[in-house]
Amino acid sequence: MLTQAKSKRNWKPIIKEFEAVIGKKGVVRRKEELLTYECDGLPSYRQRPALVVLPRTTEQVAAAVKLCDRYNIPWVARGAGTGLSGGALPVEDCVLIVTALMKRILDVDLDNQRIVVQPGVINNWVTQAVSGAGFYYAPDPSSQIICSIGGNVAENSGGVHCLKYGVTTNHVLGLKLVVPDGSIVDVGGTIPEMPGYDLTGLFVGSEGTLGIATEITLRILKTPESICVVLADFTSIEAAGAAVADIIGAGIIPAGMEMMDNLSINAVEDVVATGCYPRDAGAILLVELDGLEVEVSTNKKRVTQLCQQNGARTITTASDPETRLKLWKGRKAAFAAAGHLSPDYFVQDGVIPRTQLAQVLKDVEALSEKYGYRIANVFHAGDGNLHPLILYDESIPGAFEQVEELGGEILRLCVNAGGSISGEHGIGADKNCFMPDMFSEADLETMKWINQVFNPKGLANPGKVFPTPRTCGEAANAQKSVQFKDVERF
């Protein structure tokens, strides 16, 4: 490890200014407390921030950003810290602006099917706030009980129901933003279609490089009349993948369609013990159907037939809430259950066309054998969003570097198959070096022009999204060389 030089910045007067606008309780400066914020859900990359601030209002966020702008201090926004691409990873000598205390639901408008929340509101709280009136919020990442709406907006998160209902951007109507010079602006509105440039769509998924959302107007949906979950198990992933293609080809669009391989099945049964997933199955397919009762009944019969035609061994259906929840429980716990299989695991996130599913999974298996690391496959089968979990032991010298290389090979498989390097986890610090594999130099230059309009000083989440440095090896070495430094702050 290389030890970095101490900061030359005089933090004492700067800290006092932050305390003046945020309050002393909202400023974290002790070195041991700052360790809490040194990484997000990608723990292999770590960097301690110089300072952490926890605002509660839009005005406090704006004041903090203005101070960073005045002193040319880089800053990074962070929500619940559950991101899996290093998007909230601090950079050297930065201020981390944490929105976790901004957790108020500001307005509920059931008549117009919308709700206004602060960024620290947990994803699942939105549905809880409106479920009693027969509404829900559709985007539901696996981490929905702990991830925040602000982070979902930054990464354009998806979830089980994104197949039919879309990802976060399809449910955001408007935003109140603090842009990198500290100005407060409103984009979008309270109706689905607004005239002019789609600045809301531009901001969603920008990963904190264009500013911070401090108020978010979301679309909520009426709870369907009927919901049914179909669980089918197959002897192979290829057979399950063929069933997925046939279901979509038949014109049926399920609310969600998820697949797990044998390794994942046994992991969740070891940890969660649902008793629903056959341990000897090569793969299971979970299909959720919703809508009018007659529609769901018809589609359930058709989905069952298509699964049987593709070799499904057993099929279980559930319409009551308790059993449906039980069938989904294992899938929702799949990432956590991977910790039972290995001391460490690396989650990748790529997208492929559904028609390429069987071939890409064969190629992933070949890469697993080539590198000598087991890979558990959990994915949103309906929209081709793969989440391979590479199992390894970080205490073994060189293991993490090999796993990163393997993860990169998987992303290139996705791109070569006509897919993408990210479906919902974002680019962050983990995958920015793969952007040139998917985008041309002209594409990347155009994106940088947009970034420079909002972020001319480059202070907002620097080093993320864009490929600097250009190669993964350089990026990994740069991050791994970071040593927790003793900054003169007091």
Salt bridges, closest charged atoms under 4 A:
GLU17 OE1 - ARG70 NH1 2.73
GLU32 OE2 - ARG30 NH2 2.49
GLU38 OE2 - ARG46 NH1 2.59
ASP69 OD1 - LYS457 NZ 3.20
GLU92 OE2 - LYS485 NZ 3.58
ASP93 OD2 - ARG9 NE 3.98
ASP93 OD1 - LYS485 NZ 3.89
ASP109 OD2 - ARG114 NH2 3.13
ASP140 OD2 - HIS161 ND1 2.61
ASP140 OD2 - LYS332 NZ 3.60
ASP186 OD1 - LYS176 NZ 2.97
ASP233 OD2 - ARG313 NE 2.60
GLU258 OE1 - ARG331 NE 2.83
GLU258 OE2 - HIS380 ND1 2.64
ASP270 OD1 - ARG279 NH2 2.87
ASP270 OD2 - HIS340 NE2 3.74
ASP280 OD1 - ARG313 NH2 2.79
GLU288 OE2 - HIS161 NE2 2.49
ASP290 OD1 - LYS164 NZ 2.67
ASP349 OD1 - HIS387 ND1 3.65
ASP349 OD2 - LYS431 NZ 3.42
GLU394 OE2 - LYS480 NZ 3.54
GLU424 OE2 - HIS380 NE2 2.75
GLU424 OE2 - HIS387 NE2 2.79
ASP437 OD2 - ARG412 NE 3.54
ASP486 OD1 - LYS31 NZ 3.91
GLU488 OE2 - LYS6 NZ 3.45
